[in-house]
């Protein structure tokens, strides 16, 4: 990664300190400096030669250290996260936007998106998702609002790849409805005592720590929650079930119970009671990551389908010669370009400090629906081969189905978009009080 690190030295010198002091300046990048840095970006892209060089370095690592083992990991239903994370950490890819004082590169968010896009070169959905949990879901709030002690003890080893993390938000009765979580962290002495459960936790069986969202007080559901750093070897944590999923086979997923789990109160990220707000901000990067990480595999599925249907003969000609096939692939390619443009617009505004909740939700909605539509259409053109586990299209058909569910279901994204459009019906007083 020395090449990529050298290529980003100029960017490091241009950027301001990454860690803002409050939610208000969560994205306090210098618009002027970021704009100067991206003068070399190609038309229609947010990437400069430095972004592309970073992507090239990561792609080489993936082809050498990850892709040769993906089929084996998929069959085993697990992959060695610590081993993979250590290689990524040593190369600098787990802390692209994180503070330099904790081992990160300190670059602006466009580099994180470039990294996520390159992660799409991995020939499955499970490994990129697992990595994304660490880089874009469990660590952003810690990096921006966490104390120096927490960052030193948990963020730094996560950036280096010595630690694997997970995010504890969803529960059996509260998935997309984050405000309804029931897990409680009650103050006793200098500790929080945690009781409750979490569901759908990626990396749980290999994680060293969890970024846990829990209720730390009574009061309004948007103001009584905190994010807490929870070491996963703490007594009282029970990994009850390894969930058997229809896709993302090599990524472990668990249901977890907490029984009188004690953790120091100093492990709270930022201010107590701000957890819901911090998590909503983290969700923006999670949703943008989802959009960036599937661009390459979707492009690959289209290209592989073109090659396969060109070679496959039927009724005296190639399958590709049928207008219904090549027209459909043209439509899908057009939709993919639209997604890319939407993603890049959201990212450009994000690094300038704009509220991109609406656009990030649109990205998440679009990527979930297009991933389903594109993988389904391509699989159909593969015929019987598409129904086997011997080709990439069937794996992506299974893996990408999750995108419309995890990280906020399509219906939740639509509600957020409607809220920003001013078309979402308001709850009546009676309903709001229930």
Buried (B, 14 or more C-beta within 10 A) or exposed (E): BEEBBEBBEEBEEBBEEBBBEEBEEBBBBBEEBBEEBBEEBEEEBBBBEBBBBBBBBBBBBBEEBBBEBBBEBBEEBBBEBBEBBBBBBEBBBBBBBBBBBBBBBBBBBBBBBBBBBBBBBBBBBBBBBBBBBBBBBBBBBBBBBBBEEBBEBBBBBBBBBEBBBBBBBBBEEBBBEBEEBEBBBBEEEEBBBBBBBBBBBBBBBBBBBBBBBBBBBEEEEEEBBBBBBBBBEBEBBEBEEBBEBEBBBBBBBBBBBBEEBBBEBEBBBBBBBBBBBBBEBBBBBBBBBBBBBBBBBBBBBBEBBBEBBBEBEEEEEBBBBBEEBBEBBEEBBEBBEEBBEBBBBBBBBBBBBEEBBBBBBBBBBBBBBBBBBBBBBBBBBBEEBBBEEEBBBBBBBBBBBBBBBBBBBBEBBBBBBBBBEEEEEEEEEEEEEE
